[in-house]
Amino acid sequence: MKKVYMAALLSGIMTMNSAWAVQVDGINVNGLQRVERETVLSYVNIAPDSNVSEDELNDAFKKLYTTGLFSDVKFNMQGNMLNIDVKENPIVNKRFFDGNDKIDDKMLESEVQLAPRSIYSVAKVQEDTKRILNIYKRVGRYAAVVEPKVIERDQNRVDLIYEINEGPLAKITKINFVGNKHYSDSDLQDEILSRETRWWRIFSSSENYDPEKTNYDKELLRRFYLKRGYADFRVISAVAELSPDNESFIITMVLEEGQRYKINNINIKSSIGDVDIEKLKKELEIESGDWYNSEKVEKSVYALTEELGKKGFAFVEVEPVLHKNMADGTMDITFQIREGARIFVNQINITGNNRTYDEVIRREFRLSEGDAFNAAKIRASRRNIENLNYFSKVDIQTSPTNDPSRADINVDVTEKSTGYFNVGVGYSTVNGALVRAGITENNFRGKGQQLGLDVGISQREQDYNINFTEPYFLGLPMSAGIDLFRTETDYQDESSYDQTVTGGRLRFGWRYTDNLSQSVRYTLKQDEIDHVSKHSSIYIKREEGKFVDSSFGQTLVYDRRDSAIDPKDGYYLSFGNDVSGAGGDDKYLRFDAKSYFYYTFFEDFTLKLFANGGYVTGYGHEDVRLGQRYFLGGSTMRGFDSSGIGARDKYTKDALGGNWMVYGGTELIFPIGLDEVGIKGRTFADIGTLGKPDNVSYDIVEYSSKARVSIGFGFTWLSPMGKIDIDFGFPVVKEDYDETEVFRLNFGARL
């Protein structure tokens, strides 16, 4: 454009014989086809019968050329007449994308500027080509090539075709960490989103390079170290090197771990009167002697802010001041309370959520429009939004308004895929060969709803499940859901019968605090026992048939684990009970309790202690039926076969279950050098016993309430098909009639 402009301008200047100003009596415009003459004159802005300087002509030329309406513009003075010769840019008749299989036309159309009936220009085509390439870079296709082609039509029209060679996905072949002394590369790779390419990740996008994902990885590493005492940690650089063929990346992250600090003294100071410091200390999440943990410090700030707010202090700021002693690796923390600026939230603006409704994000905020501005609540809101797991990036900024007492909160999110499809095949010592498939959508219709469909078929069991959850029922902070299920199980080996359970469940849940939650449920199901062998126990024969169970229940959970997926520290407690008898055939009361404790030492060794107990009893002269009893063995007591412990018919050897059970144990989880493929080792010791069922005779039933004990070792593999447990258990205390099992292969999660 610059060369054309200069040539035309010089031509005009030469025609003016280098005069400083000329008299323009009139203006002729030549070459127009679609553009109106008045449009050209409006840009030129030169009045007839006026003196025009060389600078004014220069400005007029610039304005006219930069409209983008013309591919060529020339100014020429003939006497006192200004001749403007133009060549109009063509109009785009049709626009096509060719070769785009991975990205649909709608996505490309939303990004490019040139559309049918718009004015064509080479500059706009070049800009749109860059936009298309940027789209492909965002999805990891850095080798994509876009070649625009133009087909001329009549009436100064063109068809525009973008020929696209999408190229392969740019995979991450290697992730290098430099400067990590206390944690291995595999430890750090477990904490970030990016993954090195491996054959088993064929259905995952984690191995595709994405610069935004790499930036978020830096934040995840920072959180990882700050939670473990490394208050000075920083990522010095994160460099992604693209291979010469544009098909793969090597990422190198240079880290500075710094000193690890243990908390020495914790103080609270306030510049506001009437604040009870001693009572506020009870709100702190950290204690002297703990390793520094930024997350717990942040939770303490939020807890102090909330407590002060309840006492009428709306405008307060709580700032944790860290006093580090690098010589001995200790730290003093002072929570400084001061009066904050009297600023209110004006508007909460949300952008980037093309699919997710604004309300899904707004309801995770700890403050609303009109509330007193509070930085701690904003940080807590960001954490809540991130925990939804709907977004790859959550950025919250504040901006001033014309009113100095009000500020806007601007939330920018980047959405990610929230749907999952899984298919698994394998073999289990419990159920034999198995096939499982499921579809889960955690942000159904963009409303934050959860919808799941799961089907499992094995040699021994077939189960079908459909579930739906609304996390904010009727706009309240209470979840509501429904489950529909059917399970067909072959118990011929253990107890000489088959069981089919078909039913549904309604459930509601809510949180009292971040750690304390409760749920209630109503379950209606039909329990059918059939195919009872003629040689089976008399206690099983008398339960053959169909029975309806109608029950109400609740569960109270207190969860202080650091992670629900891979816990390393903290504890989990739950208590539940069910009452059956609101219609149906069963009448019973059930009570269940669970407790788990996790502690990690030497960075990689996690000790797990657990204890579970349950009790069920009939009422109204009703016994507890077979389908409602407890069975112990298999995954609940390793080293013993499924239903291998408890009351058993002396003659048929059928397991009869029990009305109460207690089991627990200890487990040590440790690395075995296969962290990259998700395999860890463990050793364990289990102890448990099972109570006697109602109304059975010791004449024909073998039973002992003595505790059974087993020890063993095993492996856990977080495989592409899900979690797989392999255990070798050896009973050390058992009864002669118990059925044992040394080897067990199990698909599924264990808390």
N, C-alpha and C positions, 0 to 999 in steps of 0.2 A: 504494500500500500504506500509506503514511504517513497519508493522510487517513482511510482506513477504520479503521486502528488507533486514531488519535486520537479519532475519533467513538465507537468502541466503548468505549474506555477512559474517556472523559468520562461516557458513559452509566453505566458501572459505578461510577464515583466518585460521581456524583449519587445513584445508588441507595443507596450506603453513607452518604449524608448527610454526606459529607466527613469520615467517621470516620478516625482514624489506624490503627485495626485493627478487625477484625470476627471474630466467632466463626463458623467454617464447620463446620456439623454434617454436611453431605453435598454431593455434587456430582452434578448431572444433566447429561448430554450429549445434545443433540438434533440431528437432521439427519444422522446417520451412515448411510451406505449400504454402503460397502466397508471403511472403516477401523474397526478394533476399538476399543471403548471403552477398553480397557486401554492402547492406544497413545496415546490422548489424555491419559489420566491420567498416563502416564509422562513426557510433555512438561510437563504442568502442574505436577506434583510438589508437590501440596498434599494433606496428609493430612486426612481427616475428623476432626471434633472437635478442631480446632486454631485458634489465633488467627493470623490472616493480616494482615500489614501491607499498606498501599497499594503499597509498592515491590515486595513479593512478588507481588501480583496483576499489577502492571505487567510484571514479569519473566516470569511465567507466560504472559501474553498474547503477549509477544514471541516466546517459544520456540515456542508453538503456531502462530502465524501464519507464522513464517519456515520452518516445515517444508516449505512449498510444497504441502501436502496439501489446503489449503482456499483458496477464493477469498474467503470472508468468515468472520469470527470475531467473536462478541459475548459479553461477560461481563455477567451480570445477577444481582444479589443479591435474593432474595425471602426476607425474614426471615433465617434463618441458612443458607439453601440457596443454593449457587452454581449458577446455570444457565449452561451453555455452549452457545450456538447456533452451529452451523457449517454452511457450505455447501461440500461437497466439490468440488475441481477434477475435471473429467472425465478419463477415460482415453482416450489416443490409440488409436483402433481401427486406422486405416490411415494411412500417410504417403506422399505422392506428390510428385514433382518434375515440373513441366510446363514445357516450353519450353527445356530445357537440351540443346542440340545439341553444343556444343563441350566440355562437361565431363560425363562420364558419371555415372550415379546412384551408382556405387560410391565415387567420389571425394567426392561430396557427403555420402553416408551416413557416411563415415568422419569427417566434421567436425561434423555436427550432433548435438545431445544428445537431442532428442526422438525417440523411436523407438516403434513399436507396443508397446502395453501399458505405456508409461510415463505418468506423471501430467502432464497438460497444464496449462500456466500461461502467461499473457500474457508474463510476464518471460522465460520460457524461449524462447518463440517469437521475441521481439525479439532475444534473444541469438543464436539460431540464424540469424536473418536477417542479422545482422552477420557471422557466420562465413561464410555463403554469399557475401556481398558481398566479403569479404576474399579468398576463393578466386579470385573473378573478377578482383580487383585484381592478384593475384599473376601471373595470365596476361595482364595488360594490358588488361582490359575494365573500365575505370573508369566507363563509362556504364551498366553493368548495373543493372537494377531488379528487386527481389524483393518480391512482394506475397503475404503468407500469407493463406489463406482457410480458414475452418472450416465444416464441415458437421456439424450436430448429428445424432446417432443416438440410439436408445433405450438405456436402462440407463446413462444419463449417460456416453455415449461420443461421441467426435468423430472425424471424418476430417479430417486436416490436409493441405492442398495448398499447396505453394510455387510460385506462378506466377512464372516467370523470363523476363525480357526481357534476353537476354545483351548486346545492344548491340554496337557495332563495337569492334575493337581500338584502343586508344589508341596511336597512332603518335608517334614522335619527329619532329617537323617541322623542328627546328633544334637544333643543338648549338653553343653559343657558348663561346669561351674568352677570358677577359679576363686580361691580364697576361703573356701569352706573347710575349716579344720575340725569342727565339732560334730558336723553332720555329713553323712556320705552323700554322693550324688544321687543315689537311689532314694534316700530320705527326702531330699529336696524335690526330686521329680514327682514324688507322691503328693506334694503340696500344691503344685501348679497345674494349670489347665492344659498346657501344651505337652504333647507326648511324642517320643521318637517313633518313627514308623516301624510297625511290626505286623506280621501276617495276620495275627488274630484281631487286629483293629480294623478289619475291612469294613465294618459297619459304623465306625466312629469317625467323627470329624476332628478329634483332638490332635491328630498328627498333621493336620493341614495348617500351614503357617498363616497367622493372622497378626498383624502388628498391634491391633487393639488387644488381642488376647495376650500378647507378650507384655504389653504395658500392665495389664491386670496381673500377670504372673509376678511382676516386680512387687506389686502391692501385697499379693498373697505371701511372698517370701518375707516381706517386712512384718506382716502380721504373725507369721510363724515364729520368727526370731523374737519379736517383742513379747510374745506370750510366754517365752521360755527364758526370760531374764536378760536378753541381749538388747539393752536400751540404746546402745550406740550403733546398732546395725544399720547398714545402708547398702543399696545396690549402686555400685560405682558406675557401671555401664551394662547395657544389654544390647549386643550387636548381632544382627542376623545377616549372614553372608549367603548371597544367592549364587548357586552354582552357574558355571558358564552356559549350560543348556537351559537355564531358567526353570528347572524342574525340581530342585530341592534346596533346602536351607540347612545351614549349621548355625545354631544359636549359642552364643557364648555370653554368660553372665558373670561379671566380676563383682565379687562380694567383699565386704569388710564386716566381719562378725563383731569385732570389738569385745569389750569386757562383759562378763556375765555377772549380774548383780543380785545379791540377796538382800531383802528388806530388813533394815535394822530398826529404826524408829518410825512410827506413824503418828502424825499430829494433825489436829484441826485447829485452825485459827480463823477468827471472824472479826471483821471490822464493823459488823452490824450488832447492835445491842440486843439483849433479850434472846440470845441464841444459847440453848443448853448444849454445850460441847459434848458432855459425857453421854447424853442420850443419842446424839448423832453418831457417836462411835459405833453403836450397835448396827448402823446401816452399812458399815464398810464391808466390802467383799474380800478384803485381804487382811493378812495378819503378819505380825513381826516374825521373821524366820522363813517366810515364803520366798521363793524366787520371784523377782519382779515379773508382773504379768500385766501388759498394757490393757488387755480386755477387762480384767478385773478392776483395774484402776478406773477405766471408763465407766464400768457398771457402778462403781462406788460414787463417781461424780453424779451419775444419773440418780442413784438412790438418795444421795444427800439433797439434790435439787428437788426431787419429788417430796421428800420429807419437809423441807423448808417451805415448799409451796403449800402443803397441807396446813402449815402453821401461819399462813397468811403472807409469806415473803414471796411475792410474785416476781419481783425484779431482782434476782440474785445471780451471781456468777460464781461458780465453784471451779477453781483452777488448781490442778495438782502440780506442785512445785517439787522437782526432783533434785536432791542434793547427793551427788555421786562421789564416792570415795574409791578411786581406781586402785589405790594401793592395796586395799584389802577386799575389794569387790563387794562393798556394802553400799546401801542406799537408804537415805532418809526421805520420806515423803510427807509433805505438808499440804493439806487441802486448805487452800486459802479461800475464804468466803468473803465476798464483797458485794456491795450494792451495784447492780447492773444498770445500764442505760434503760430509760423508760421507753422502750420501742415495742410496737405491736406488729403482728403479722398482717400485712395488707392483702396479698394474694399469693396463692400457691399455684404456680404455672408449671404444667407438665408437658414435655415434648419428647418425641422419639417413640412413643407407644402407638405404633400403627395398628396393632392388633388388640392390645390389652386396654380395657376400659380404664378411664381416669380413676373411677371409683375404687378399682382394685388397688391402685397405688395410694390414693388418698387415705383409705381406711387403715393403712399401715403407719400413718403419721401419728406422732405422739402430741401434736398440737394442731390447732385449726386456725382458719382465718379469723382474725380478731383477738386471738390469744396473745398473751405477753410473749415476746421473743425470747427464746431460750436455746442457747447453742447446744447444751447437753441433749435436749429433746430432739434437736435436728439430727445429731449424730446417731441417736438411738433409732430415729426414723429411717435413716439410711441403712442401718444394720437390718432393720425389719424388712425393708424392700429387697435388699440383697438376699436375705434368707428365703424369700419366695422362690428363688431359683428360676425366675422367668427371664432375667436380664443378664447379659454378659458385662454390662457396665451401668453403674448408677452414679451420677454426678449431681451433687446438690450445691448450689451457690446462692448467695443472697445479694440483692441489689437494692440501692436506696430508691426512694420515690420522691415526688415533689414535696411530700409531707415529711419533715425530718423525724417525726415520731412513728413513722411506719416504714416497713421494709418488705420487699417481695422475696419469696423463696422460689427459685427456679430449679426444677428437677428435669434432668436430661437422662434418658435411659436408652439403652440399645438392646432390643429384644433378641432372644435366641430360641432355638427349637425347644419346645416343652413336651413334645410327643415322643413316645418310645415304642418300638416294636421289637419284641424279643422272640427268638426261636431257639429251643435247646433240645438236644438229644443226648442220651447218656444211659448209664446203668447205675442202679442203686441196689445194695444188698437187701434193702427193705422192700422195695417195690419192683425190682427187676429192671428190664429195659423200659425206658420212658421217653416220651416226647412231650414237650411243653411249649406252648405258644401264648403270647399275650400282647395286648395293645393297651397302652396307658397314655392318657393326655392329662397333664397337670394344670393346664390353663385352658380348659374347654370353653370354646366360643369367646375367648378373651376375657372371661368373667372370673377367672381364678378357680373355677370349678374343676373337680377331679373326676375323671371317668375311666374305668378300667374293665377290661374283659380278659379273662385268663382261663385257659383250658389245659389240663394235664391228663395224659393217658399213659398208663403203665400196665405191666402184667398183672399187678395186684390191685391197682386203684385207678379210678377215673374221677376227676373232679372238674366242675364247671363253676365259674364265679363271675358275676357282674356286680360292679359297685359304682356308686355315684356319691360325691360329697360336695355340698355347698358350704364353703368356709365361713360365710357371713349370712346366716339364715335370717331372713326378714330384715336385713340391714344391721343386725345385731352382731356383736363379737362372739358369736356362738355358731359352731359347725353343726350341720345336719346331714345325714347320709342314709343311704339304703343299700343293702346287700341282698343279692339273690344267689343261692348256691344249691348245688346237688353233688353229693359224694357217694360213690359206689366202691365199697372196700371188701376185699376177700380176706376174712379172718379164719379160713379153714385150718391153716397150720397151727394157729394159736388156740382157737376155741371152737372150731368146727361149725362156723356159720358165716353168712354174708350179711353185710349191713348197708342199707341205702338211706341216706339222710337228705331230705329235700326241704327247703324252707327259705325264709327271708328274715331280714333284721332291719329295724329302724333305730337310728342312733343320733344322739346329740352330745356335743362336747363344748367345753369352754375352759378358759384359763383364768385362774385367780391371780397368778403372777407369771413371770417368765419361766419359772421352774415348777409351779404347782398347777395341775390341771385335773379336770374331772370329766367323765363321760357317763351317760346313761343310755340304756338300750332296751328295746323290746324285741324278743325273738319268738317266732312261730315256725315250728318245723315238724315234719313227720319222720319218725324213726322206724324203719322197717327191718326186721330181722327175719331172714328166710334162708332157704337151702340148708336147714339144720340137719346135720347128719343123724341117722338113726342110732349111731354109736356115741353121740355127744352126751355131755353131762345133763342130768335132769334139770339142773338150774338154768341151763340154756334152753332146753326144750320148752320149758314153761313160759319163756319170754318170746317165743316165736309169734310173729304177727306185726301189725302196724299200731303205732302209738303216736299221739300228738302231744307235743311239748310246747306250752305257752308260758314264757317267763319274762320277768323284768329283772334288770341288773344294772350295776354301776361299778365303775373303777376309778379310784383316786390314785394319781401318779405324782410323785415328787422326783424330778429328774435333774441331777446336778452333774451329769457327765459332760465332758468337754466336746464329745461328738456322739451323735446317735448312730453313725455309720461305722466308725472305727474308734471306739472309746479307748482312751489311754489313762485318764484320770477322772476321779469323781465317783458318784454313786447313783443308783436308781432304786426307788422304792415304789411298790404299788400294792394296793389292797382293793379287792373286788368281792362282790357278793351277788348272788342271783336268787330270786324267789320264783318258783314255778307253781302253777295252780290256778292262774287266771283263765280258766277253761282248760280244755285238753285232758289228757289222761294222767300226767305226772304231777306229783306234789312233793317238792323237795326244797331244801335250803342249802345253798352252796357258798363257801367262803374260800377265797384264794389270796395268798400273799406271796410277793416276790421281792428279793433284795439282791442287788449286785454292787460290788465294790471294785474299783480299778485303781491301780497305782503303778506308775512307770518309774523305773530306776535304770541307771546306766544308759539313759536316753532311749534304748531300744527294747528293753525287757519289761513286759507288762504283766503284773500279777492281777489275777481276777479271782475274787471270792464271791460265792453265791449261795443262797439258801432259798428254797421254795417250799411252800406248804399248802395243803388244801384239805377241806373237810366238807362232806355232803351228807345230809341226813333227810330221811323222809318224814312227813308229818301226816296227820289224819289217817293213821293206820295204814299208810302206804310205804312199801319198801322202795329203796332206790334201785331203779332198773339198771340193766347191764350197760345201756348206752350212756348213762350219766355217771358211771363210776370212774375211778382213777385207775390207770394202768402204768406200770413203771418198768423201764428197761429200754434198751435201744439208745436213742439219742439222749434220753433223760438219765440213764444210768449205763454208761459205757462199760463194756465187758459182759453185759447181760443182753440176751435176745429181747426183741420187742415183746412186751408183756411177760418177760421172763421171771419177774419177781412177784410174789404175793400168793394169795390163795389159789389152789389148783385141785381139780378133781383127781382123786387118787387113781381112778381106773381109766378115765378117758384122757387125763393130762390136760384138760381144757383150762385155760386161764379164766378166772372169774372176777378179777379186778378187786377194788377195795373202796371203802367209804372214806378213807383218809390217806394222805401220803405226805411224807417229808423227805426231801432230798436236797443235797447241796454238795459243796466241794471247793476245790481250789484248782486253778489252772495258771500255768506260766507260759506266756506267748513270747517267742524270741525269733530273731532273724536267723536264717540259715544260708544267706548269700544269694537268695533268689527273689529279692524284693522287686526287681524289675519286672518279673512275670507274675508278681502278686502272691508268692508262696511264702508262708511262715510256718515255723514249727511250734509245737507245744507239748508240754507234759501235764498230766492231770491226776487228780485223786478224787473219786466220787464216793459219797456215802448216802444211803437212803433206806427207807422202809415203807411198806404199804400195809394199810389196815385191812381188817377182815370185812367182807360184805355182810349185809343183813341176812339173818335167818338161814344160815348154812350149818350143816351138821359136821362136827369133827369126825364123825364115823366115815364119811366119804370124802372129806376135804382135808388136804394137807395145808397147814398154815403156821407161820411163825412171824411175830412182830420184831424179831431181832434185826438189827441194822446189817445191811450188806455193804461191803466196801470193795472198790476196784481201783486199780491204778493203770496207767498206760501213757502212751504218747500218740501224737498224730500230726496232721498237717492241714492247713487251711489254704485253699487256692481261690483267689478272686478271679475266676476265669471269665472269658467272654460270654459263657452261658449262665453266669451267676456264681454264687458262692458254693464251693464244694468242700466238704469236710471228710477227711480220711482218718480213721481212728483205729488203733490197736489197743484193746482193753483186756485186762487180766484180773478176774475176780480173786480177791484174797480172803474175803469173808463171805460165805454163801451157805445156803441150805442144799441138801442133796437133791431136792426136787426142782430147784431153780434151773432155768435153761440159760446157758451162757453163749457168748458169741465173741470171738477174738477180734475179727476184722469187720469194720463197718464203713461203707461208703455212702455219704448222705448229701443230697442236693437240698439247698435251702439255708436260711439264716438261723443262727442261734444268737440270742441276746447276749 
